[in-house]
Amino acid sequence: MTLAIAHRGDTTGFRENTLPAIRSAIDLGAHMVEIDLDRTSDGHVVLMHAEARGRLWGLPRPVTEMSLAEIASLGVEVEQRIPTLMEVLAAVSYPRPTRLMLVVNAVDTVLAADDLVHEHGLEDQVVYAGSVEALRAIRARRPEADLVLTWDRPALPPAEMWQTLRPRFYNTQYQLLTRDLVTEVHRHGYAISTWMVNDFSDMARLIGMGVDAIITDHMTELVKLTGDPHGRVAAQEAIAPSVPVPSLEHHHLGVNGVNGVTAVRRTPLTSGAEGGGRTISEPRFHLLE
């Protein structure tokens, strides 16, 4: 099964990175919600993407230079204001646990976010994405944390990055994906997520390729495929001809025994209609429990 990930919640009807957007995405069938995090001057972790600071909220200065009280004063209604991560963690824990992809670039912010996640006992409910520096900080603190290595270049990440970060997901732009690349990354035990997929035909093609997670602004379209156990089979017709890619072994990933480093492997994850699809390695938890 391909995971449906809502980009900043359901932004078709609600302001991004707000509680209504998150709740609506969950109601639509999102398996995971991607949110952006920043930290106020008095140390509170809130939901905010830097690009949206002026576009949506008209903030006069960066979040890091504003207190929580100043942030909380924005928004006409309580539900439409900038929420704290603590509020979001409570919202996604009841009535049905939903996973979050926490996108963080600053090291102090990601560590503060991790403190909250740990306090709530929700380590199994989050994956971390963002800057390489932030991911390194989480990996150093939590060897078992699930990380998303986001990469927007045609060439694969360097060996050192794979070896030290040990990501759960390799996340790249959908235009860079080919069936051969997907197969090769899976062969080394990594899952693949991709962004920003808003066209239905692209969604179908990527599901047919075997992509493990799709990030979208159009959740209502994606769940037409991810909510259908036969969606992967139907999507096979949309696959474009594959293009050969270099073997990951040529990049010295240091996994599966390459260069003497063994990747963490535990429970196999089977995907595809009725469990009849491929099997990839699952280093920590079943993506859908």
C-alpha positions as CSV (number, residue, x, y, z in Angstrom):
1,M,0.0,0.0,0.0
2,T,1.2,3.5,-0.8
3,L,0.9,6.0,2.1
4,A,-1.1,9.2,1.5
5,I,0.6,12.1,3.1
6,A,-1.2,15.4,3.4
7,H,1.1,18.4,2.8
8,R,0.5,20.8,5.7
9,G,-2.9,19.2,6.2
10,D,-5.9,19.7,3.9
11,T,-5.1,23.1,2.4
12,T,-7.9,23.0,-0.1
13,G,-10.4,24.2,2.5
14,F,-8.3,25.4,5.4
15,R,-5.2,27.4,6.2
16,E,-2.1,25.3,6.1
17,N,-0.5,24.0,9.3
18,T,-3.6,24.6,11.4
19,L,-5.6,22.2,13.5
20,P,-8.7,22.3,11.1
21,A,-6.4,21.5,8.1
22,I,-4.8,18.6,10.0
23,R,-8.2,17.2,11.2
24,S,-9.7,17.5,7.8
25,A,-6.7,15.6,6.2
26,I,-7.2,12.8,8.7
27,D,-10.9,12.7,8.0
28,L,-10.2,12.5,4.2
29,G,-8.1,9.4,4.8
30,A,-4.5,10.7,5.1
31,H,-2.2,8.1,6.6
32,M,0.2,10.8,7.7
33,V,0.2,14.6,7.9
34,E,3.3,16.6,7.1
35,I,3.7,19.8,9.2
36,D,6.4,22.5,9.4
37,L,7.9,23.5,12.8
38,D,9.5,26.6,14.1
39,R,10.4,27.9,17.6
40,T,9.3,31.1,19.3
41,S,11.7,33.4,21.2
42,D,10.4,32.0,24.5
43,G,11.0,28.4,23.4
44,H,7.6,27.1,22.2
45,V,7.4,24.9,19.2
46,V,4.7,26.1,16.8
47,L,3.6,25.2,13.3
48,M,4.9,27.5,10.6
49,H,6.6,27.4,7.3
50,A,9.0,30.3,6.8
51,E,7.6,31.1,3.3
52,A,4.1,31.4,4.8
53,R,5.1,33.9,7.5
54,G,4.2,36.9,5.4
55,R,2.0,35.3,2.8
56,L,-0.6,33.9,5.3
57,W,0.0,35.6,8.5
58,G,1.6,39.0,7.8
59,L,4.2,38.4,10.5
60,P,6.5,41.5,10.8
61,R,9.5,39.4,11.8
62,P,10.6,35.7,12.1
63,V,8.9,33.4,14.5
64,T,12.2,33.0,16.4
65,E,11.9,36.7,17.3
66,M,8.3,36.6,18.5
67,S,6.9,35.2,21.8
68,L,4.1,32.7,22.0
69,A,1.7,35.4,23.2
70,E,2.4,37.4,20.1
71,I,1.9,34.4,17.9
72,A,-1.3,33.4,19.7
73,S,-2.8,36.9,19.0
74,L,-2.9,36.2,15.3
75,G,-6.0,34.7,13.7
76,V,-9.6,35.8,14.0
77,E,-10.7,32.4,15.5
78,V,-9.0,30.1,17.9
79,E,-9.2,27.2,15.5
80,Q,-7.6,29.3,12.7
81,R,-4.6,30.5,14.7
82,I,-1.1,29.2,14.6
83,P,-1.1,26.0,16.8
84,T,1.6,24.7,19.1
85,L,3.1,21.3,18.5
86,M,1.7,20.2,21.9
87,E,-1.8,20.9,20.7
88,V,-1.2,19.0,17.5
89,L,0.1,16.0,19.3
90,A,-3.0,15.9,21.4
91,A,-5.2,16.3,18.3
92,V,-3.7,13.4,16.3
93,S,-3.7,11.0,19.3
94,Y,-7.5,10.8,19.6
95,P,-9.7,9.2,18.5
96,R,-7.5,7.5,15.9
97,P,-3.7,7.8,16.1
98,T,-2.3,9.4,12.9
99,R,1.4,9.7,12.1
100,L,3.1,13.1,11.6
101,M,6.0,14.0,9.4
102,L,7.8,16.8,11.4
103,V,9.7,19.1,9.0
104,V,12.3,21.0,11.0
105,N,15.5,22.8,9.8
106,A,17.0,24.3,13.0
107,V,18.7,21.9,15.5
108,D,17.4,23.6,18.6
109,T,13.8,23.4,17.2
110,V,14.0,19.7,16.3
111,L,15.4,18.8,19.7
112,A,12.7,20.8,21.4
113,A,10.1,19.0,19.3
114,D,11.6,15.7,20.1
115,D,11.3,16.5,23.8
116,L,7.6,17.0,23.4
117,V,7.2,13.9,21.4
118,H,9.0,11.9,24.1
119,E,7.0,13.5,26.9
120,H,3.8,12.3,25.2
121,G,5.2,8.9,24.4
122,L,4.6,9.3,20.7
123,E,7.9,8.3,19.3
124,D,6.3,5.6,17.1
125,Q,3.9,8.2,15.7
126,V,6.3,10.6,14.1
127,V,9.0,10.7,11.4
128,Y,11.5,13.5,11.2
129,A,12.4,15.4,8.0
130,G,14.2,18.7,7.4
131,S,17.8,19.8,7.2
132,V,20.6,17.3,7.3
133,E,21.9,19.1,10.5
134,A,18.5,18.6,12.2
135,L,18.4,14.9,11.2
136,R,22.0,14.4,12.5
137,A,20.9,15.8,15.8
138,I,17.9,13.5,16.1
139,R,20.0,10.5,15.0
140,A,22.6,11.2,17.7
141,R,19.9,11.4,20.3
142,R,17.6,8.6,19.2
143,P,19.2,5.8,17.3
144,E,15.8,4.2,16.6
145,A,14.1,7.3,15.3
146,D,12.6,7.2,11.8
147,L,14.1,9.8,9.5
148,V,13.2,11.1,6.1
149,L,16.2,12.1,3.9
150,T,14.9,14.7,1.5
151,W,17.0,15.1,-1.6
152,D,16.2,17.2,-4.7
153,R,19.2,16.5,-6.9
154,P,19.4,13.9,-9.7
155,A,22.5,12.3,-8.2
156,L,22.0,10.2,-5.1
157,P,23.2,11.4,-1.7
158,P,26.8,10.7,-0.7
159,A,27.7,7.5,1.1
160,E,28.4,9.3,4.4
161,M,24.9,10.6,4.5
162,W,23.3,7.2,4.1
163,Q,25.6,5.7,6.7
164,T,25.2,8.2,9.4
165,L,21.6,9.2,9.0
166,R,20.2,5.7,8.3
167,P,16.9,7.1,7.0
168,R,13.6,5.2,6.9
169,F,12.5,7.2,3.8
170,Y,14.4,8.5,0.8
171,N,12.3,11.5,-0.2
172,T,12.7,13.2,-3.6
173,Q,10.8,15.1,-6.3
174,Y,8.6,12.8,-8.3
175,Q,10.0,14.0,-11.6
176,L,13.3,12.4,-10.6
177,L,11.9,9.0,-10.0
178,T,12.1,6.0,-12.3
179,R,11.0,2.4,-11.8
180,D,14.6,1.3,-11.8
181,L,15.5,3.8,-9.1
182,V,12.6,2.7,-7.0
183,T,13.6,-0.9,-7.3
184,E,17.2,-0.2,-6.5
185,V,16.4,1.9,-3.4
186,H,14.0,-0.8,-2.2
187,R,16.7,-3.4,-2.7
188,H,18.8,-1.7,-0.1
189,G,15.9,-1.6,2.5
190,Y,14.8,2.0,2.2
191,A,11.2,3.2,1.6
192,I,10.6,5.9,-1.0
193,S,8.4,9.0,-0.5
194,T,7.9,11.8,-3.1
195,W,6.5,15.3,-3.4
196,M,4.7,17.4,-4.6
197,V,2.2,15.2,-6.5
198,N,-1.0,16.9,-7.3
199,D,-2.0,15.4,-10.7
200,F,-4.1,12.2,-10.6
201,S,-2.3,10.6,-13.5
202,D,1.1,11.2,-11.8
203,M,-0.3,9.7,-8.6
204,A,-1.4,6.6,-10.4
205,R,1.9,6.3,-12.3
206,L,3.9,6.6,-9.1
207,I,1.8,4.1,-7.2
208,G,2.3,1.7,-10.1
209,M,6.0,2.2,-9.8
210,G,5.9,1.0,-6.2
211,V,6.5,4.3,-4.4
212,D,5.8,3.9,-0.7
213,A,4.4,7.4,0.1
214,I,3.1,10.3,-1.8
215,I,3.0,13.9,-0.5
216,T,0.2,15.9,-1.9
217,D,-2.0,19.1,-1.6
218,H,-4.9,17.2,-3.1
219,M,-5.8,14.4,-0.6
220,T,-9.2,13.8,-2.1
221,E,-7.6,12.7,-5.4
222,L,-4.9,10.6,-3.8
223,V,-7.2,8.6,-1.5
224,K,-9.2,7.5,-4.6
225,L,-6.1,5.3,-5.3
226,T,-4.7,4.7,-1.8
227,G,-8.1,3.8,-0.4
228,D,-8.7,1.2,-3.1
229,P,-7.0,-2.2,-2.6
230,H,-6.9,-2.6,-6.4
231,G,-5.5,0.9,-7.0
232,R,-1.9,-0.3,-7.4
233,V,-3.0,-2.9,-10.0
234,A,-5.0,-0.3,-12.0
235,A,-2.1,2.1,-11.8
236,Q,0.3,-0.3,-13.6
237,E,-1.1,0.9,-16.9
238,A,0.2,4.4,-16.2
239,I,3.9,3.5,-15.7
240,A,6.3,5.2,-18.1
241,P,9.2,3.2,-19.6
242,S,12.0,2.9,-17.0
243,V,15.4,4.5,-17.4
244,P,18.5,2.7,-16.1
245,V,20.1,4.3,-13.1
246,P,23.5,3.7,-11.4
247,S,23.5,0.9,-8.8
248,L,23.4,2.3,-5.3
249,E,26.4,0.1,-4.6
250,H,28.4,2.4,-6.9
251,H,27.6,5.1,-4.4
252,H,29.0,3.1,-1.5
253,L,25.9,3.4,0.6
254,G,27.4,1.2,3.3
255,V,24.2,-0.9,3.6
256,N,23.5,-4.6,3.4
257,G,27.1,-5.4,4.0
258,V,28.5,-2.9,1.5
259,N,31.7,-1.4,3.0
260,G,31.2,-3.5,6.1
261,V,28.2,-1.7,7.4
262,T,24.9,-3.5,8.0
263,A,21.6,-1.7,7.9
264,V,19.1,-2.2,10.8
265,R,16.5,-4.7,9.6
266,R,13.7,-6.2,11.5
267,T,10.1,-6.9,10.4
268,P,9.4,-7.3,6.7
269,L,6.8,-5.0,5.3
270,T,4.6,-6.4,2.5
271,S,2.8,-4.0,0.3
272,G,0.4,-4.4,-2.7
273,A,-3.1,-5.6,-3.0
274,E,-4.1,-8.1,-0.3
275,G,-0.5,-8.6,0.8
276,G,0.6,-10.0,-2.6
277,G,3.0,-7.3,-3.5
278,R,6.7,-6.9,-3.0
279,T,8.5,-7.1,0.4
280,I,10.9,-4.4,1.6
281,S,12.8,-4.2,4.8
282,E,11.2,-2.4,7.7
283,P,13.7,-1.0,10.2
284,R,11.3,-0.1,13.0
285,F,7.5,-0.2,12.6
286,H,4.8,-1.2,10.2
287,L,3.8,1.9,8.4
288,L,0.2,0.9,8.6
289,E,-0.7,-1.0,11.8
